[in-house]
Amino acid sequence: MATDPHHDHDHGIDGPGYATPQAAIEQSDREKVAYVIGLYVGTGVDAPDFIAVVDLDPDSATYQEIIERVPMPNRGDELHHFGWNACSSSCHMEGLERRHLVIPGNRSGRIHVVDTKNRRDPELETVIEPEAVQEHDLSGPHTIHCIPDGKILISMLGNADGELPGGFLELNDDFEIEGRWEPPGEIEFNYDFWYQPRHNVMVSSEWAAPKTYQPGFDMEDVEAGNYGRRLHFWDWEEKTVDRTIDLGEEGLVPLETRFLHSPEAVHGYVNAALSSNIFHFWKENGEYRIERVIDFESREHEGWDMPVPALPTDILVSMDDRYLFGGNWLHGEVWMYDISDPATPRQADSISIGGYFGEIREVQGRELVAGPQMLQLSLDGERLYWTTSLYSTWDDQFFPGEAEKGSVMLKADVNPRKGTMDLDEEFLVNFGDLPEGPARAHEIRWPDGDCSSDVWQ
């Protein structure tokens, strides 16, 4: 069973974040704004990518609108996953603020820092150019995690030439490059990661080298072994890999890694996107183990010469460690599983929307041209939001209408007590009607932390 997040953590210091996951649930206010990645890469619009500020206050006159945008200084970045300079893992650090968004350009290699002191009107503060990153033989910045004491860790998917191996880049609290975090050669493939400091462990997953995935998806690359299928468990303090587990043919392209939020927990999940499975990992007798616990069957579709995989591309765990949420991008499904017993997830509810098979094809008259992709859950677990863009070249292959019409941001009302979700048919943020032209929308962050970025010590 999941460990109780109501643990003692009396540090007596007023730092960033919340003292416990339960405090995040009880003390947080309802989200009033969201920061959302907006992309023009691959749309034909000659404009830079941007951070959109979305008004989520139902009492506001601009509810559901993009009220501000922070454009990047260059075109072609392909902004991707982004994160905070500080989170609840540093809640013992007096004077440290959760204030700066660290935003990688996965295609360009640039790393941008945006100051959100004014929550509704953030400003670009600095940019780390790709040449500075390449000096450490790294490229393709992906996941951002704030780590204790104000430092920032970034997973890098390739070397300076965009080939394997990848690694990790560390920034200090002044957003200066400290260097590589790990000794070179520990891993080949890289993608996402999550750390659990009380257990001295980090887990990382695998996608592919930038030169493999950036041009688009090719099944021959899978057959040639150019996509990952392993999970790595690291010694957090030593920064070395303790154990690597090959997930095999049932674990192709493991993407998002999520430990439960309780710092005492030894359980977590990873979604194997291409094989459309969810794996549960846990520590037993001093060793991490892994088991496939959820399967999504492929489905026949006219025009495809093979069954269409579900492609679960994002997952997250609710702050109370009760539910696992995810989105099947190709099938068009948002789902929630009860993980009260982490080893035996039980499906609670789902919404069939968008994608190739979704029953709901439009919201407020807006045609849904892609499936649910990046997710974000309110800290109280009662509102689930999602966007629809995965990666520009992959969007163009699987949902070409996304470039023409732009993305949407949608919402479901969640009842954690009953384990149900209901689509809010009155909610729609349309990225298709911006002045420069339609834009893609990717990851979502809250100003005060969220379920896919906050870690506790």
Protein Blocks (a to p, Z undefined) as FASTA:
>chain_A
ZZdfkbccdehpacehjfbfklmmmmpccdfbdcddddfehnlpacddddddddfbfkbm
kgoiafbdcddfbehklpaddddfbdfklmmmghiacfbacdddfknopacdddfkbmml
ccdfbdcdfklmmmnopghiabdcddehhiacdddfbdfkopacdddddddfkopafbjf
bdghkambdcbdcddfknopacdddfbdfklmmnopcfklmmnopaccbdcdddfklopa
fbdcdebjmlgoiabdcddfblkbccdcdddfknopacddddeehiacdddfbdcddddd
ehiabdcdfkiabdcddfklmaccdddfknopaddddfkbmmlccdfbdcdeehjllmbl
beehiacfbdcfbdcddfkopaccddfbfbfklmmmmmmmlmmnopadddddddfknopa
cddfkbccdfklcfkbpcdddddddfkbpfklpccZZ
